[in-house]
Amino acid sequence: MSRKTIALEIDAEDEGLIRGYAAFLAEMRDLAGTAADGSVLAVCEEAVVGRGREHQRRVLEQAVQSRVDSAEKKGRR
């Protein structure tokens, strides 16, 4: 697989999420490449469900924390 370098402008707090997602994509390719014949879908689906929940939890946690931080700043006026 060819690789490509891209530049993204993101908020600093999003970096961990983006890096985590990139690592997850690489993990999925590895799983698909090493899974036994006939088990690729099951192995990848299990990983997507488990890791997907973790990514969703992190996104939700970050969004809620952002809202809390914003509310705290407004309260300091």
Order of alpha helices (4+ residues) and beta strands (2+ residues): alpha-alpha
